[in-house]
Amino acid sequence: MKMKTFLSLICTLGFVGWGLWSCSRMQSYSEIPEIHFKKIAFADSIHPDLGYIGKIAFLSFSFIDGDGDLGVKPEEKNADGTNKPGGGVSRIYYTWHKKLPDRTYEPFQFPVTGEITISSEIPYRDVMDKSEAQNKTLKGSIEVKLMTPINPQGIDTMRIEFYIVDRAKNKSNVDHTPDFSILNPPDTELTQ
């Protein structure tokens, strides 16, 4: 009888110890977001206003944010869709780079708008609500639809550099796509 009690106690302590060990191993991540390129795919598209056929790129990347503060919340928006002062930022910033003959890269400036770095808002999703969670880490992937430059004179090889900013204005690392030709046929996909 004593041997059974002793073995039960050992098993119980073993399970409790394993449970405490697994709880203490809960991984924590930095409040500064981390991103990694996954893939970029290309397709043909007809511009709704101008009627020309151009190419669009679908940029996909993974992210990890230790405090889970990505996406602009509805209460941080005005009725007209603009952000309230002091509200969240949470944006994706991306820059097209042309590859030069010496194998360095130079930012591409869009001729019509004059923009070099373009940004878009990260939309808020209910799964991003980590305010009540013990572990606020948010992991996932984001896909962004981008219009490619139209007939950039003398440029064939490009890449896109990108980063994100969370609501606390923490800037992630900068990552980039592999080199690609904007003359790629539709449905081309590149991964790293």
MDAnalysis code that builds the backbone (N, CA, C; Angstrom):
import MDAnalysis as mda
import numpy as np

u = mda.Universe.empty(576, n_residues=192, atom_resindex=np.repeat(np.arange(192), 3), trajectory=True)
u.add_TopologyAttr("name", ["N", "CA", "C"] * 192)
u.add_TopologyAttr("resid", np.arange(1, 193))
u.add_TopologyAttr("resname", ["MET", "LYS", "MET", "LYS", "THR", "PHE", "LEU", "SER", "LEU", "ILE", "CYS", "THR", "LEU", "GLY", "PHE", "VAL", "GLY", "TRP", "GLY", "LEU", "TRP", "SER", "CYS", "SER", "ARG", "MET", "GLN", "SER", "TYR", "SER", "GLU", "ILE", "PRO", "GLU", "ILE", "HIS", "PHE", "LYS", "LYS", "ILE", "ALA", "PHE", "ALA", "ASP", "SER", "ILE", "HIS", "PRO", "ASP", "LEU", "GLY", "TYR", "ILE", "GLY", "LYS", "ILE", "ALA", "PHE", "LEU", "SER", "PHE", "SER", "PHE", "ILE", "ASP", "GLY", "ASP", "GLY", "ASP", "LEU", "GLY", "VAL", "LYS", "PRO", "GLU", "GLU", "LYS", "ASN", "ALA", "ASP", "GLY", "THR", "ASN", "LYS", "PRO", "GLY", "GLY", "GLY", "VAL", "SER", "ARG", "ILE", "TYR", "TYR", "THR", "TRP", "HIS", "LYS", "LYS", "LEU", "PRO", "ASP", "ARG", "THR", "TYR", "GLU", "PRO", "PHE", "GLN", "PHE", "PRO", "VAL", "THR", "GLY", "GLU", "ILE", "THR", "ILE", "SER", "SER", "GLU", "ILE", "PRO", "TYR", "ARG", "ASP", "VAL", "MET", "ASP", "LYS", "SER", "GLU", "ALA", "GLN", "ASN", "LYS", "THR", "LEU", "LYS", "GLY", "SER", "ILE", "GLU", "VAL", "LYS", "LEU", "MET", "THR", "PRO", "ILE", "ASN", "PRO", "GLN", "GLY", "ILE", "ASP", "THR", "MET", "ARG", "ILE", "GLU", "PHE", "TYR", "ILE", "VAL", "ASP", "ARG", "ALA", "LYS", "ASN", "LYS", "SER", "ASN", "VAL", "ASP", "HIS", "THR", "PRO", "ASP", "PHE", "SER", "ILE", "LEU", "ASN", "PRO", "PRO", "ASP", "THR", "GLU", "LEU", "THR", "GLN"])
u.atoms.positions = np.array([
    [0.826, -1.189, 0.000],
    [0.000, 0.000, 0.000],
    [0.864, 1.244, 0.000],
    [1.909, 1.235, 0.822],
    [2.788, 2.392, 0.891],
    [3.518, 2.596, -0.426],
    [3.872, 1.507, -1.102],
    [4.577, 1.612, -2.381],
    [3.688, 2.271, -3.424],
    [2.376, 1.925, -3.467],
    [1.444, 2.535, -4.418],
    [1.297, 4.024, -4.133],
    [1.202, 4.371, -2.853],
    [1.071, 5.782, -2.480],
    [2.322, 6.545, -2.893],
    [3.483, 5.933, -2.661],
    [4.749, 6.567, -3.024],
    [4.825, 6.776, -4.541],
    [4.460, 5.735, -5.330],
    [4.479, 5.850, -6.794],
    [3.479, 6.902, -7.287],
    [2.305, 6.958, -6.673],
    [1.312, 7.969, -7.044],
    [1.843, 9.373, -6.772],
    [2.500, 9.522, -5.634],
    [3.065, 10.821, -5.277],
    [4.152, 11.224, -6.271],
    [5.005, 10.294, -6.648],
    [6.074, 10.559, -7.620],
    [5.461, 10.966, -8.963],
    [4.445, 10.225, -9.424],
    [3.784, 10.544, -10.700],
    [3.133, 11.923, -10.642],
    [2.451, 12.206, -9.532],
    [1.783, 13.500, -9.378],
    [2.795, 14.633, -9.409],
    [3.886, 14.472, -8.648],
    [4.928, 15.504, -8.640],
    [5.558, 15.654, -10.016],
    [5.701, 14.544, -10.723],
    [6.254, 14.589, -12.082],
    [5.369, 15.403, -13.012],
    [4.041, 15.183, -12.957],
    [3.119, 15.927, -13.807],
    [3.070, 17.404, -13.426],
    [3.074, 17.690, -12.119],
    [3.068, 19.081, -11.666],
    [4.347, 19.775, -12.117],
    [5.479, 19.098, -11.930],
    [6.764, 19.671, -12.362],
    [6.781, 19.916, -13.858],
    [6.292, 18.965, -14.647],
    [6.225, 19.129, -16.094],
    [5.314, 20.292, -16.457],
    [4.185, 20.428, -15.755],
    [3.255, 21.528, -16.017],
    [3.890, 22.872, -15.712],
    [4.595, 22.985, -14.585],
    [5.273, 24.239, -14.250],
    [6.381, 24.542, -15.251],
    [7.114, 23.519, -15.674],
    [8.189, 23.703, -16.635],
    [7.619, 24.188, -17.965],
    [6.513, 23.596, -18.412],
    [5.946, 24.001, -19.694],
    [5.353, 25.404, -19.608],
    [4.793, 25.793, -18.448],
    [4.276, 27.149, -18.286],
    [5.415, 28.152, -18.288],
    [6.528, 27.804, -17.644],
    [7.637, 28.748, -17.587],
    [8.314, 28.880, -18.943],
    [8.085, 27.942, -19.840],
    [8.702, 27.988, -21.162],
    [7.861, 28.777, -22.160],
    [6.791, 29.447, -21.706],
    [5.989, 30.238, -22.619],
    [6.912, 31.288, -23.224],
    [6.999, 31.294, -24.529],
    [7.949, 32.151, -25.211],
    [7.470, 33.590, -25.218],
    [8.377, 34.504, -24.960],
    [8.016, 35.912, -25.026],
    [8.780, 36.555, -26.178],
    [8.153, 37.555, -26.786],
    [8.725, 38.241, -27.931],
    [8.796, 39.732, -27.645],
    [9.617, 40.401, -28.375],
    [9.817, 41.834, -28.222],
    [8.551, 42.606, -28.606],
    [8.384, 43.781, -28.001],
    [7.284, 44.670, -28.379],
    [7.524, 45.291, -29.746],
    [8.751, 45.195, -30.240],
    [9.072, 45.688, -31.578],
    [8.737, 44.574, -32.563],
    [7.847, 44.837, -33.528],
    [7.438, 43.781, -34.459],
    [8.615, 43.248, -35.275],
    [8.495, 41.986, -35.660],
    [9.493, 41.344, -36.511],
    [8.770, 40.784, -37.730],
    [9.314, 41.050, -38.907],
    [8.680, 40.583, -40.139],
    [9.659, 39.757, -40.963],
    [9.103, 38.874, -41.815],
    [9.929, 38.061, -42.713],
    [9.172, 37.846, -44.019],
    [9.848, 38.113, -45.119],
    [9.281, 37.913, -46.445],
    [8.876, 36.456, -46.637],
    [7.699, 36.228, -47.234],
    [7.238, 34.881, -47.563],
    [7.210, 34.673, -49.069],
    [6.461, 35.541, -49.785],
    [6.384, 35.377, -51.238],
    [5.866, 36.652, -51.884],
    [6.096, 36.729, -53.186],
    [5.511, 37.776, -54.003],
    [5.007, 37.112, -55.277],
    [3.791, 37.441, -55.669],
    [3.180, 36.876, -56.872],
    [2.708, 38.030, -57.749],
    [2.666, 37.792, -59.050],
    [2.292, 38.826, -60.009],
    [1.101, 38.380, -60.836],
    [0.292, 39.335, -61.237],
    [-0.852, 39.047, -62.108],
    [-1.154, 40.292, -62.944],
    [-1.846, 40.084, -64.059],
    [-2.285, 41.216, -64.877],
    [-3.513, 41.844, -64.246],
    [-3.679, 43.154, -64.470],
    [-4.824, 43.863, -63.924],
    [-5.211, 44.995, -64.863],
    [-6.507, 45.293, -64.921],
    [-6.984, 46.424, -65.700],
    [-7.293, 47.552, -64.737],
    [-6.669, 48.708, -64.954],
    [-6.881, 49.859, -64.083],
    [-8.314, 50.343, -64.259],
    [-9.101, 50.478, -63.170],
    [-10.519, 50.815, -63.284],
    [-10.789, 52.197, -63.882],
    [-9.891, 53.161, -63.664],
    [-10.121, 54.513, -64.174],
    [-9.490, 54.748, -65.539],
    [-8.292, 54.228, -65.717],
    [-7.551, 54.519, -66.944],
    [-7.745, 53.471, -68.031],
    [-8.182, 52.281, -67.651],
    [-8.483, 51.252, -68.630],
    [-7.283, 50.502, -69.176],
    [-6.057, 50.806, -68.755],
    [-4.895, 50.101, -69.280],
    [-4.684, 48.804, -68.515],
    [-3.976, 47.899, -69.174],
    [-3.617, 46.646, -68.510],
    [-2.247, 46.844, -67.884],
    [-2.166, 46.601, -66.614],
    [-0.903, 46.706, -65.894],
    [-0.679, 45.451, -65.098],
    [0.338, 45.479, -64.295],
    [0.627, 44.326, -63.440],
    [0.398, 44.731, -61.985],
    [-0.040, 43.775, -61.195],
    [-0.141, 43.972, -59.758],
    [0.723, 42.911, -59.083],
    [1.186, 43.255, -57.911],
    [1.999, 42.334, -57.127],
    [1.272, 42.058, -55.817],
    [1.340, 40.821, -55.380],
    [0.786, 40.424, -54.086],
    [1.965, 40.060, -53.191],
    [2.282, 40.962, -52.258],
    [3.402, 40.778, -51.352],
    [2.893, 40.134, -50.071],
    [3.507, 39.037, -49.667],
    [3.088, 38.314, -48.467],
    [4.276, 38.175, -47.517],
    [4.031, 38.470, -46.228],
    [5.089, 38.339, -45.231],
    [4.489, 37.934, -43.894],
    [5.324, 37.298, -43.063],
    [4.891, 36.905, -41.718],
    [5.311, 37.980, -40.728],
    [4.636, 37.989, -39.571],
    [4.976, 38.950, -38.531],
    [4.806, 38.324, -37.157],
    [5.550, 38.867, -36.186],
    [5.408, 38.538, -34.773],
    [5.473, 39.869, -34.027],
    [4.497, 40.124, -33.157],
    [4.511, 41.337, -32.350],
    [4.242, 40.942, -30.903],
    [5.206, 41.172, -30.029],
    [5.136, 40.718, -28.639],
    [4.003, 41.313, -27.829],
    [3.598, 42.550, -28.144],
    [2.491, 43.136, -27.380],
    [1.196, 43.197, -28.187],
    [1.203, 42.636, -29.377],
    [-0.024, 42.450, -30.162],
    [-0.775, 43.717, -30.503],
    [-0.075, 44.817, -30.721],
    [-0.791, 46.063, -31.006],
    [-0.685, 46.457, -32.483],
    [-1.181, 45.580, -33.330],
    [-1.239, 45.861, -34.761],
    [-2.679, 46.136, -35.175],
    [-2.840, 46.881, -36.230],
    [-4.167, 47.187, -36.743],
    [-4.764, 48.401, -36.067],
    [-5.350, 49.292, -36.858],
    [-5.983, 50.492, -36.323],
    [-7.391, 50.130, -35.885],
    [-7.696, 50.353, -34.607],
    [-8.999, 50.000, -34.045],
    [-10.078, 50.965, -34.539],
    [-11.329, 50.492, -34.644],
    [-12.423, 51.361, -35.102],
    [-12.577, 52.633, -34.270],
    [-12.365, 52.547, -32.965],
    [-12.523, 53.733, -32.113],
    [-11.394, 54.754, -32.319],
    [-10.345, 54.355, -33.051],
    [-9.253, 55.282, -33.352],
    [-9.472, 56.021, -34.676],
    [-10.656, 55.809, -35.290],
    [-10.962, 56.404, -36.593],
    [-12.066, 57.445, -36.440],
    [-11.991, 58.493, -37.257],
    [-13.071, 59.473, -37.359],
    [-14.156, 58.915, -38.270],
    [-15.310, 59.567, -38.307],
    [-16.427, 59.118, -39.138],
    [-16.051, 59.094, -40.628],
    [-15.144, 59.995, -41.046],
    [-14.745, 60.038, -42.457],
    [-13.647, 59.038, -42.801],
    [-13.229, 58.204, -41.822],
    [-12.224, 57.178, -42.072],
    [-10.805, 57.606, -41.765],
    [-10.588, 58.880, -41.442],
    [-9.246, 59.334, -41.084],
    [-8.944, 58.958, -39.635],
    [-7.655, 58.936, -39.308],
    [-7.253, 58.590, -37.938],
    [-7.457, 59.769, -37.003],
    [-7.930, 59.486, -35.795],
    [-8.065, 60.526, -34.770],
    [-6.677, 60.947, -34.282],
    [-6.531, 62.208, -33.872],
    [-5.245, 62.634, -33.304],
    [-4.894, 61.779, -32.097],
    [-3.653, 61.335, -32.050],
    [-3.210, 60.496, -30.939],
    [-3.626, 59.044, -31.067],
    [-4.349, 58.718, -32.129],
    [-4.784, 57.333, -32.349],
    [-3.642, 56.474, -32.866],
    [-3.946, 55.223, -33.129],
    [-2.941, 54.285, -33.593],
    [-2.436, 54.585, -34.987],
    [-1.247, 54.105, -35.253],
    [-0.637, 54.284, -36.565],
    [-0.814, 52.997, -37.356],
    [-0.079, 51.975, -37.024],
    [-0.173, 50.635, -37.589],
    [-0.257, 50.635, -39.110],
    [0.877, 50.815, -39.741],
    [0.944, 50.888, -41.204],
    [2.049, 49.992, -41.745],
    [1.925, 49.684, -43.038],
    [2.958, 48.989, -43.799],
    [3.592, 50.035, -44.696],
    [4.910, 50.107, -44.706],
    [5.641, 51.034, -45.570],
    [6.459, 50.213, -46.551],
    [6.395, 50.560, -47.814],
    [7.170, 49.829, -48.806],
    [7.736, 50.777, -49.852],
    [8.923, 50.408, -50.335],
    [9.642, 51.197, -51.327],
    [10.108, 50.262, -52.434],
    [9.804, 50.622, -53.666],
    [10.313, 49.891, -54.821],
    [11.747, 50.355, -55.059],
    [12.644, 49.407, -55.316],
    [14.046, 49.737, -55.596],
    [14.433, 49.163, -56.954],
    [15.085, 49.980, -57.758],
    [15.607, 49.493, -59.036],
    [17.053, 49.051, -58.842],
    [17.415, 47.975, -59.518],
    [18.776, 47.462, -59.423],
    [19.621, 48.149, -60.482],
    [20.730, 48.702, -60.047],
    [21.628, 49.423, -60.944],
    [22.673, 48.475, -61.525],
    [23.337, 48.887, -62.612],
    [24.362, 48.006, -63.221],
    [25.468, 47.579, -62.252],
    [25.785, 48.419, -61.245],
    [26.836, 48.039, -60.297],
    [26.315, 47.148, -59.163],
    [25.081, 46.641, -59.314],
    [24.439, 45.704, -58.393],
    [24.000, 46.341, -57.073],
    [23.952, 47.663, -57.013],
    [23.392, 48.351, -55.867],
    [21.939, 48.691, -56.192],
    [21.223, 49.203, -55.211],
    [19.809, 49.509, -55.396],
    [19.557, 50.992, -55.139],
    [18.619, 51.535, -55.883],
    [18.231, 52.929, -55.735],
    [16.711, 53.005, -55.658],
    [16.167, 53.792, -54.709],
    [14.703, 53.902, -54.616],
    [14.099, 54.418, -55.916],
    [12.973, 53.832, -56.294],
    [12.259, 54.245, -57.503],
    [11.222, 55.290, -57.114],
    [11.225, 56.414, -57.838],
    [10.242, 57.469, -57.592],
    [9.141, 57.353, -58.636],
    [7.889, 57.223, -58.145],
    [6.764, 57.122, -59.068],
    [6.572, 58.472, -59.766],
    [6.573, 58.477, -61.107],
    [6.555, 59.746, -61.835],
    [5.297, 60.588, -61.620],
    [4.137, 59.994, -61.535],
    [2.896, 60.760, -61.433],
    [2.753, 61.402, -60.056],
    [3.008, 60.629, -59.001],
    [2.800, 61.132, -57.639],
    [4.066, 61.692, -57.001],
    [5.218, 61.293, -57.516],
    [6.479, 61.718, -56.916],
    [6.834, 60.949, -55.655],
    [6.019, 59.942, -55.303],
    [6.252, 59.179, -54.076],
    [7.408, 58.202, -54.236],
    [8.133, 58.026, -53.149],
    [9.167, 56.997, -53.099],
    [8.712, 55.896, -52.147],
    [8.405, 56.263, -50.906],
    [7.898, 55.297, -49.936],
    [6.385, 55.445, -49.861],
    [5.705, 54.335, -50.038],
    [4.245, 54.301, -50.030],
    [3.816, 53.532, -48.784],
    [2.683, 53.908, -48.214],
    [2.218, 53.181, -47.033],
    [0.738, 52.860, -47.167],
    [0.346, 51.854, -46.436],
    [-1.075, 51.502, -46.344],
    [-1.348, 51.050, -44.915],
    [-2.560, 51.264, -44.481],
    [-2.945, 50.950, -43.115],
    [-3.121, 49.449, -42.932],
    [-2.722, 48.960, -41.767],
    [-2.981, 47.564, -41.415],
    [-4.376, 47.537, -40.807],
    [-5.320, 46.882, -41.450],
    [-6.683, 46.866, -40.897],
    [-6.751, 46.044, -39.617],
    [-7.594, 46.480, -38.693],
    [-7.772, 45.784, -37.421],
    [-8.725, 44.608, -37.601],
    [-8.417, 43.497, -37.001],
    [-9.269, 42.308, -37.004],
    [-9.533, 41.905, -35.557],
    [-10.681, 41.284, -35.298],
    [-11.034, 40.864, -33.936],
    [-9.987, 39.950, -33.315],
    [-9.325, 39.129, -34.142],
    [-8.307, 38.217, -33.604],
    [-7.098, 38.978, -33.091],
    [-7.001, 40.280, -33.415],
    [-5.885, 41.087, -32.940],
    [-6.133, 41.658, -31.550],
    [-7.308, 41.421, -30.965],
    [-7.633, 41.980, -29.655],
    [-6.978, 41.124, -28.577],
    [-5.841, 41.566, -28.086],
    [-5.079, 40.826, -27.089],
    [-5.076, 41.555, -25.740],
    [-5.956, 42.549, -25.555],
    [-5.919, 43.373, -24.355],
    [-6.181, 42.578, -23.075],
    [-6.986, 41.532, -23.127],
    [-7.315, 40.745, -21.935],
    [-6.461, 39.487, -21.820],
    [-5.664, 39.204, -22.825],
    [-4.901, 37.956, -22.836],
    [-3.658, 38.062, -21.965],
    [-3.263, 36.931, -21.377],
    [-2.043, 36.904, -20.576],
    [-0.828, 37.016, -21.497],
    [-0.833, 36.256, -22.569],
    [0.230, 36.331, -23.560],
    [-0.299, 37.152, -24.729],
    [0.177, 38.366, -24.898],
    [-0.358, 39.275, -25.905],
    [0.303, 39.119, -27.266],
    [1.199, 38.150, -27.399],
    [1.915, 37.966, -28.652],
    [0.946, 37.702, -29.791],
    [1.184, 38.376, -30.897],
    [0.366, 38.226, -32.090],
    [1.262, 37.764, -33.222],
    [0.894, 36.648, -33.846],
    [1.653, 36.095, -34.975],
    [0.697, 35.915, -36.137],
    [1.200, 36.039, -37.331],
    [0.358, 35.815, -38.496],
    [1.071, 36.199, -39.771],
    [0.291, 36.386, -40.813],
    [0.852, 36.839, -42.082],
    [-0.068, 37.892, -42.680],
    [0.514, 38.740, -43.491],
    [-0.198, 39.825, -44.147],
    [0.096, 39.747, -45.626],
    [-0.927, 39.965, -46.445],
    [-0.739, 40.059, -47.894],
    [-1.196, 41.436, -48.339],
    [-0.354, 42.110, -49.115],
    [-0.635, 43.450, -49.600],
    [-0.686, 43.417, -51.124],
    [-1.692, 44.079, -51.691],
    [-1.829, 44.180, -53.147],
    [-1.204, 45.504, -53.582],
    [-0.224, 45.451, -54.480],
    [0.518, 46.631, -54.914],
    [0.452, 46.797, -56.423],
    [0.270, 48.025, -56.876],
    [0.395, 48.313, -58.303],
    [1.876, 48.437, -58.626],
    [2.301, 47.823, -59.709],
    [3.708, 47.909, -60.101],
    [3.931, 49.197, -60.894],
    [5.175, 49.663, -60.956],
    [5.462, 50.822, -61.807],
    [5.102, 50.515, -63.255],
    [4.579, 51.520, -63.961],
    [4.171, 51.338, -65.351],
    [5.308, 51.763, -66.262],
    [5.753, 50.865, -67.104],
    [6.812, 51.128, -68.072],
    [7.958, 51.974, -67.530],
    [8.601, 51.539, -66.452],
    [9.728, 52.339, -65.966],
    [10.870, 52.274, -66.978],
    [11.230, 53.406, -67.516],
    [12.216, 53.473, -68.591],
    [13.553, 52.857, -68.187],
    [13.998, 51.884, -68.962],
    [15.311, 51.289, -68.773],
    [15.478, 50.461, -67.511],
    [14.387, 50.128, -66.820],
    [14.498, 49.337, -65.588],
    [13.888, 47.968, -65.832],
    [14.643, 46.956, -65.505],
    [14.103, 45.607, -65.601],
    [14.037, 44.958, -64.227],
    [15.147, 44.959, -63.497],
    [15.220, 44.249, -62.231],
    [14.924, 45.190, -61.069],
    [14.032, 44.730, -60.178],
    [13.635, 45.523, -59.022],
    [13.509, 44.612, -57.805],
    [13.298, 45.222, -56.660],
    [12.910, 44.515, -55.449],
    [12.126, 45.516, -54.594],
    [11.398, 45.001, -53.621],
    [10.611, 45.851, -52.730],
    [11.148, 45.697, -51.321],
    [11.475, 46.817, -50.681],
    [11.837, 46.814, -49.266],
    [10.605, 47.252, -48.481],
    [10.381, 46.649, -47.319],
    [9.171, 46.959, -46.557],
    [9.392, 46.780, -45.070],
    [8.570, 47.465, -44.286],
    [8.557, 47.321, -42.838],
    [7.178, 47.715, -42.337],
    [6.896, 47.415, -41.068],
    [5.613, 47.806, -40.478],
    [5.860, 48.644, -39.229],
    [4.837, 49.397, -38.840],
    [4.856, 50.181, -37.605],
    [3.588, 49.813, -36.841],
    [3.729, 49.511, -35.532],
    [2.547, 49.143, -34.743],
    [1.909, 50.386, -34.127],
    [0.826, 50.196, -33.353],
    [0.094, 51.331, -32.788],
    [0.934, 52.152, -31.811],
    [1.926, 51.517, -31.177],
    [2.814, 52.241, -30.264],
    [3.960, 52.919, -31.015],
    [3.896, 52.886, -32.338],
    [4.889, 53.498, -33.234],
    [6.242, 52.799, -33.186],
    [6.246, 51.499, -32.836],
    [7.463, 50.702, -32.906],
    [7.663, 50.249, -34.344],
    [8.830, 50.533, -34.896],
    [9.156, 50.153, -36.278],
    [9.806, 48.776, -36.287],
    [9.342, 47.912, -37.171],
    [9.907, 46.566, -37.299],
    [11.251, 46.624, -38.026],
    [11.849, 45.456, -38.168],
    [13.012, 45.329, -39.038],
    [12.572, 45.587, -40.484],
    [13.526, 45.883, -41.347],
    [13.244, 46.083, -42.771],
    [13.601, 44.789, -43.490],
    [12.690, 44.288, -44.305],
    [12.956, 43.087, -45.101],
    [12.734, 43.436, -46.565],
    [13.068, 42.527, -47.448],
    [12.894, 42.802, -48.876],
    [12.602, 41.520, -49.642],
    [12.059, 41.704, -50.826],
    [11.795, 40.590, -51.730],
    [13.090, 40.208, -52.422],
    [13.126, 39.050, -53.060],
    [14.250, 38.772, -53.949],
    [14.130, 39.674, -55.181],
    [15.177, 39.761, -55.951],
    [15.117, 40.515, -57.203],
    [14.084, 39.881, -58.120],
    [13.376, 40.724, -58.869],
    [12.413, 40.221, -59.847],
    [12.349, 41.185, -61.014],
    [11.829, 40.693, -62.114],
    [11.607, 41.529, -63.286],
    [10.143, 41.930, -63.295],
    [9.869, 43.212, -63.490],
    [8.470, 43.619, -63.554],
    [7.851, 43.202, -64.877],
    [8.668, 42.626, -65.756],
    [8.153, 42.091, -67.009],
    [7.771, 40.629, -66.865],
    [7.783, 40.120, -65.614],
    [7.400, 38.724, -65.363],
    [6.015, 38.449, -65.942],
    [5.815, 37.280, -66.494],
    [4.467, 36.944, -66.973],
    [3.495, 36.829, -65.805],
    [2.188, 36.939, -66.065],
    [1.205, 36.794, -64.985],
    [1.376, 35.453, -64.276],
    [0.929, 35.432, -63.037],
    [0.944, 34.236, -62.206],
    [2.327, 33.735, -61.845],
    [3.349, 34.581, -61.964],
    [4.681, 34.232, -61.497],
    [4.721, 34.428, -59.992],
    [5.363, 33.510, -59.282],
    [5.462, 33.607, -57.832],
    [6.905, 33.369, -57.422],
    [7.425, 34.223, -56.538],
    [8.774, 34.067, -56.004],
    [8.715, 33.900, -54.496],
    [9.501, 32.978, -53.978],
    [9.607, 32.788, -52.532],
    [11.075, 32.850, -52.167],
    [11.334, 32.963, -50.869],
    [12.723, 33.026, -50.443],
    [13.059, 31.843, -49.592],
])
